[in-house]
């Protein structure tokens, strides 16, 4: 392990944290562990909530240690601090990375938390061109499905849909028409990754339920397993 470039990655299970992993490895960082906090508040402004518990399967698929905890409402930053301290002490983390694209609030909070425990914060996706970014996610081989939608232009039919080339172009077109972030940085949608080139196994969803609430909805994964990749 390259101790000088050892990084703990905030990992939600969505496309952004997975693509951040891809970029970090490409740039010569060594991801020493993944950090996930499942918030009680499903509308948390700081953390990804939908299907977050299934990051356990993703951590196993990637082959990296996963530091996971559940946070009560109002205790998200305290739990994160505890996990960051453990990442530093147990795995030698020197950096904290996140997959933020444009949220100044999230970036600022994560930078403050990192500083408090003596880590340097990095944001490998910060201020990327969002239209190019959604295309790059697809081109990287990351397979993400849409698990939550909450923006005009995105409806129930989008839930469970994989983000492939055609879907990425449709998202870009809709984002221009309805004026939302094509990267979903503003909470317009959330995603869950079921496979990537750096996954040793892929995730197979056995059961999932769509829940629609009039103008927003979620795909709730009920059961999933890891399966071998076949050539």
C-alpha positions in Angstrom: 0.0 0.0 0.0 1.2 3.5 -0.8 0.9 5.0 2.7 1.6 8.5 1.5 -1.4 8.5 -0.8 -3.7 6.4 1.4 -7.3 7.7 1.3 -10.6 6.9 3.0 -13.5 7.3 0.6 -17.0 8.4 1.7 -19.0 5.7 0.0 -22.8 5.9 -0.5 -23.2 3.1 -3.1 -24.2 5.5 -5.8 -22.5 6.4 -9.1 -20.6 9.4 -7.7 -18.7 7.6 -4.9 -18.0 4.7 -7.3 -16.7 6.9 -10.0 -14.6 8.8 -7.4 -13.1 5.4 -6.5 -12.3 4.9 -10.2 -10.6 8.3 -10.5 -8.7 8.0 -7.2 -7.2 4.6 -8.3 -6.4 6.1 -11.8 -4.6 9.0 -10.2 -2.4 6.8 -8.0 -4.2 7.0 -4.7 -4.7 3.9 -2.6 -8.2 3.6 -1.2 -7.6 2.0 2.2 -11.2 1.8 3.3 -14.7 2.8 2.5 -16.8 4.9 4.9 -20.6 4.7 4.9 -23.2 6.2 7.3 -26.8 5.2 6.9 -28.9 8.2 8.0 -32.2 7.9 9.9 -33.4 11.0 7.9 -34.2 9.7 4.4 -34.0 13.3 3.2 -30.6 14.1 4.7 -28.8 16.9 3.0 -25.4 15.4 3.9 -25.8 11.7 3.3 -27.2 9.3 0.8 -30.1 7.3 2.4 -31.8 5.1 -0.3 -30.7 1.5 -0.1 -27.5 2.5 1.8 -27.3 -0.7 3.8 -26.5 -2.6 0.6 -23.1 -0.9 0.5 -22.1 -4.0 2.5 -22.3 -6.0 -0.8 -20.5 -3.4 -2.7 -17.6 -3.3 -0.2 -17.3 -7.1 -0.5 -17.4 -6.9 -4.3 -14.7 -4.2 -4.3 -12.6 -6.0 -1.7 -12.0 -3.0 0.5 -12.7 -2.7 4.3 -16.0 -1.0 5.0 -16.6 1.2 8.0 -20.4 1.3 8.4 -22.7 2.9 11.0 -26.2 4.1 11.3 -26.8 7.7 12.4 -29.8 8.9 14.3 -31.3 12.2 13.2 -29.0 15.0 14.2 -26.0 12.8 14.9 -24.6 12.3 11.4 -21.5 14.4 11.8 -20.6 12.8 15.2 -20.8 9.3 13.7 -18.8 10.4 10.7 -16.1 11.8 13.0 -15.8 8.5 14.8 -15.4 6.6 11.6 -12.8 9.0 10.2 -10.8 8.6 13.4 -10.9 4.8 12.9 -9.9 5.1 9.2 -6.9 7.1 10.3 -5.9 4.8 13.2 -6.7 1.4 11.8 -6.0 1.8 8.1 -3.5 4.7 8.0 -5.7 7.1 6.0 -4.1 10.4 5.2 -6.8 11.8 3.0 -10.6 11.9 3.0 -12.3 11.8 -0.4 -15.9 12.3 -1.4 -17.8 12.1 -4.7 -19.3 15.6 -4.5 -19.8 17.4 -7.8 -21.2 20.8 -7.0 -22.7 20.9 -3.5 -20.7 23.6 -1.5 -22.6 22.6 1.6 -21.5 19.0 1.5 -17.9 19.8 0.4 -17.6 22.4 3.3 -18.9 20.0 5.9 -16.7 17.1 4.8 -13.6 19.4 4.7 -14.3 20.6 8.2 -14.7 17.0 9.5 -11.5 15.9 7.8 -9.6 18.8 9.3 -10.9 18.1 12.7 -9.3 14.6 12.7 -6.1 15.5 10.8 -7.0 14.3 7.3 -6.6 16.2 4.1 -9.9 16.5 2.1 -10.0 15.9 -1.7 -12.9 16.0 -4.1 -11.9 14.3 -7.4 -15.2 15.1 -9.1 -15.5 18.7 -8.0 -17.0 21.1 -10.6 -16.7 18.7 -13.5 -18.8 19.4 -16.6 -22.0 17.6 -15.5 -23.2 16.5 -19.0 -19.8 15.1 -19.8 -19.6 13.5 -16.4 -22.8 11.5 -16.8 -21.4 10.2 -20.1 -18.1 9.4 -18.5 -19.7 7.3 -15.8 -21.3 5.2 -18.5 -18.0 5.0 -20.5 -16.1 3.9 -17.4 -18.1 0.6 -17.3 -19.9 1.5 -14.0 -23.5 0.1 -14.1 -25.8 2.2 -12.0 -29.6 2.0 -11.7 -31.8 4.9 -10.7 -33.3 4.3 -7.2 -34.9 7.7 -6.4 -36.4 10.5 -8.4 -37.5 13.9 -7.2 -37.5 16.4 -10.1 -39.9 17.5 -12.7 -39.1 15.5 -15.9 -38.2 12.3 -14.0 -41.2 10.0 -13.3 -41.9 6.6 -11.9 -40.8 4.8 -15.1 -37.2 6.0 -14.3 -37.0 3.9 -11.1 -34.9 0.8 -11.6 -33.7 2.0 -15.0 -30.0 1.4 -15.7 -28.0 4.5 -16.8 -26.6 3.4 -20.1 -25.7 5.5 -23.1 -29.3 6.1 -24.2 -30.5 6.9 -20.7 -27.6 9.3 -20.1 -28.5 11.2 -23.3 -32.1 11.3 -22.2 -31.2 12.6 -18.8 -29.1 15.4 -20.4 -32.0 16.3 -22.7 -34.5 16.4 -19.8 -32.1 18.4 -17.6 -31.9 21.1 -20.3 -35.7 21.2 -20.6 -36.6 21.1 -16.9 -33.5 22.9 -15.6 -32.1 20.3 -13.2 -28.6 19.0 -12.6 -27.8 16.1 -15.1 -25.4 14.7 -12.5 -28.3 14.7 -9.9 -26.1 16.7 -7.6 -29.1 18.7 -6.4 -31.0 15.7 -5.1 -33.0 15.3 -8.4 -32.3 11.5 -8.3 -30.2 8.9 -6.5 -28.5 5.8 -7.9 -27.2 2.4 -6.8 -24.2 0.7 -8.6 -24.6 -3.0 -9.3 -21.4 -3.6 -11.2 -18.1 -1.9 -12.2 -14.8 -2.9 -13.7 -13.2 -2.8 -10.2 -15.9 -5.1 -8.7 -14.8 -8.7 -8.2 -18.5 -9.8 -8.3 -21.7 -8.1 -9.5 -24.8 -7.5 -7.4 -28.0 -9.2 -8.4 -31.2 -7.7 -7.1 -33.6 -10.4 -6.1 -36.5 -8.3 -5.0 -37.2 -4.6 -5.2 -40.4 -2.5 -4.7 -41.3 0.8 -6.3 -42.9 3.4 -4.0 -44.5 6.4 -5.6 -45.7 9.5 -3.7 -47.3 11.6 -6.3 -44.3 13.6 -7.6 -41.4 11.6 -6.3 -40.6 8.0 -5.5 -38.0 5.4 -4.6 -37.0 1.9 -5.7 -36.5 0.1 -2.4 -34.2 -2.9 -2.7 -35.6 -5.7 -0.5 -33.0 -8.5 -1.2 -29.8 -8.8 -3.2 -26.8 -11.1 -3.5 -23.4 -11.1 -5.0 -22.9 -13.4 -8.0 -19.8 -14.4 -10.0 -19.1 -12.5 -13.2 -19.3 -14.6 -16.4 -17.3 -13.9 -19.4 
